[in-house]
Amino acid sequence: MMNVCQPIETPFEYRHVCWFCGEPSCCNYLFAPSTRYIIEPVHPALSLNTCKECKVIANQSTAENIWHIRLDVKQGLMRKYHDHLAIGINWTEQELEEAEFEGGNFESFKRSAWMMYEIARERVNFIGWPIEIAGVNIDDLQYLVPEPFIFDGVEFPCLDDAISHYSRTFGLHKKYLSQVLSFMGKEQFAKAVRFCRLQIGATPSERKLALLALNQK
Ligand SMILES: [Zn+2]
């Protein structure tokens, strides 16, 4: 069972900032909420600043340590803001500025699109300050979650999130992209995505043949 939640140490400049996403905070997230019982907690119960949106996602998580909760929050934000993050994949800032959209809807899209992308990217990339409770730093527990995967300026909570995001953005088969990556390695993520995009209209057997050819290289 968890003890009373103690507030973590918050640096002065972060006193009104959400620990999960860097947006202005409005409330506290308690780990664990009083409705949850964790039999063998790996760290003391704590409380930290959060925005309302991250708090809602965090409260839905059933993870058993704050690092996993953060992972769930980042994944929740990525799902919710998928379309905003996809702007940065489909466009560069300059292309967007030079695009000749016509009509009210497109013009307002053009004005706000890059800003929406940047806000979503900053929130997903935000790394909160170190967690210190009653003078004890617990950051060494971060090993409990997978390594983030950084690609094209975005920090994905893990490789699988990047695979999901790009599959959804380009309409790729997620399992196929994973298989291609298993041959190419995550260092060649961009090449793997291009390889899959070339086969968007291919039949399952054509894709299978392409994968076999890749394996023989
Ligand atoms: Zn937040």
Boltz pocket constraint, residues with backbone or C-beta under 6 A from the ligand:
constraints:
  - pocket:
      binder: B
      contacts: [[A, 18], [A, 19], [A, 20], [A, 21], [A, 22], [A, 23], [A, 24], [A, 50], [A, 51], [A, 52], [A, 53], [A, 54], [A, 55]]
      max_distance: 6.0
